[in-house]
Amino acid sequence: MRKSEIKELPIFFDRYIALAPDIPVLDALEASKQQLIDLPRSDYRLLANHSYAIQKWTVNEVWQHILDNERIQSYRALRFARMDNTPLPGYDEQRLAASSYANDRSFDSILDELLLVRESTIQLYKSFHPASLHRSGMCFQKEISVLALGFVLVGHQLHHLHILEEKYLKKTSGFVRI
């Protein structure tokens, strides 16, 4: 199923969904995995523990956030696909980042883990019956479908890649080393 088949775009999550291409969700997840494989690792390694400003996440913290979000959204998709309608809470991304110790890890270890988790997400979505993709549940006090969550993952990654490109890779000075 494609992004255009999402019945209702949930507020807040719609900003990520809007960034994803209107292709089948599995194709979108596969393409976003390939985007991760094709990253200029050496550029990110050089900037891993740098931030573009005080009180902003380092490159490693941004990637750890993408990884943490992947796990959380996939968990939500699993619960809703299996018709568990228990409302799920939001999460505090700042608290997760602050306690992640991302800067004690190498960029490569974070990216390699993200690639494994993305492959797990792809396999999870392959396991879903097409009818399951339209099932929905409540998270962060918003109703969202399993299909929409798949596109949230793709769009969330695109959102942060844009920030990383603009604020880190294109910037030539003024970095803060953590």
N, C-alpha and C positions, 0 to 999 in steps of 0.2 A: 504494500500500500504506500501511496505517495503522501507527501506533506499536504497537498491540496485536498486529501481525503480526511483530514482532521476536522471533526464536526464542530468543535468550538475551541478557539484559541484562548487559553487561560491568561489573564492579566499577569504580569511579571514574567512568566515563562515565554510569552509571545515574542519578546525582544530577541530571544535566542532562536526560537523556531523560525522567525523571519529571515535569519541569516543562512539557514540551511537550504540546499537546493530542493526543487520539487521533483524528486526522483524517489523510487522505492526506498523505504527506510533501510533495508539491508544494503542496498547500493550506497546510500549516504554514509552508513557506518563504515563500510569497506573503504570508501574514498577517503574518509577522515582518518582511518588507520594508515592508509598509504601516505597521506599528508604527514603523519607522524614519522613514518619510515624515512621520508624524503627531507626531513628537517636538516638544516646545516648545523650538525652537532657541535662542530668545532667552535662556531660562533657562540652558541649557548654555553659551552664549557667555559669559555673565557669570561662570561658575564654571570656565571651561576650564582655567586654570592653577592652580586651587586644589585642595587636598587637605583631607580632613576631620581629618587628624592627621599628625604627623610620621611619615615612613617609609611612608606610604600613597600610592598612585597619585593623580595629579591626574585630573580629569575627562577631559582629553585622553588621558592614558595609559590610562585604562580603555577608552575608545573605540578607541584604537590596538590595544590587546590584543584586543578583540573582532574587529577587522579582521584582525589577524595570525592569530588562531585560525581565522577563516573560511577563509583561504587554506590553512592547514595541513590542516584537516579535509577540505576539498574535494579537495586533492591526494591525501590518503589514500583518499578515496572513488573517485577516478579510478583509482588504482593497483589497488585491490581489485576494482572493477567490471570492469576489463580483465584480471583474473586474474593480476596480478603479485603473487605471494605472498611477496615479499621482506619480511621483518620490518622495520617502520619504527620508528625511535626516538621517544621522547617529545621534548619541547622544554622549554627553560628559560624560562618566561614572565617571570621577573624579569630575566634577561639581555636578552631581547628588548625589554622595556619600558625598561630602562636605556639601551639604545643606539638607541632609536627616534626621539629628538628630537621626540617628540609635542608638547612644549610650545613648540616653535619653529613649529608649524603652527597654523592657525586650526581651531576646532572644525568649522566648515562644510567645510573641505577634507577633514578626516578622515571626516566623515559622508557627504559626497558620494562619496568613494572607496569607503566601505563599501557604499553603495547600488549602485554599479557592480559591486563584487565579489559582492554578494548576487545581483544579476541574473545574473551569470555562473554562480554556483552553481545558480540555478534552471534556467538553460539546460542546464547539465551534467546535472542530475537529469532533465530532460526527455529528454535523449539516451539515458539508460540504458534498456535493455530491462528489463521487469519481473523477468526471471530474474536480472539483474545485481544487483538490490537485495538479494538474499539471499546474494550472495557475500560473503566476509569475508576478513580478513587480520589480521595481528598488528601492533599499534602500542602503544607504551608497555607492552609485555609483556602486552597484553590482546588477546584475539580480539574483533573487532567487525565487524559487517556494514555494508555500504554504506547500507542503510536506517537502521540505528542512527546512523550518522554524520550523516545528514540531520537526525535529531531532536536529536542533540547540538548541532548549530549553532543550532537554534531554542531549545533549553533553555538553552544557554550565554548567548545574548543575554538571555533572560528573567531568568536568574540575576543578570547584571550590571545590568540595568535595575532590578531590585529593590534592589540595593545603591546604585545611583545615586539612586534615589528616597528611600531611607531615610537615607543618610549624607550626601547632598549637597543634594538639592532641598528636603527638609523641614528641614534644619539651618539655623539662622538666625545662628549666630555661631561663633567659634572656628576659622575656616578658616585654613589655612596657604597663603600665596601662594608659588609656586615661581618 
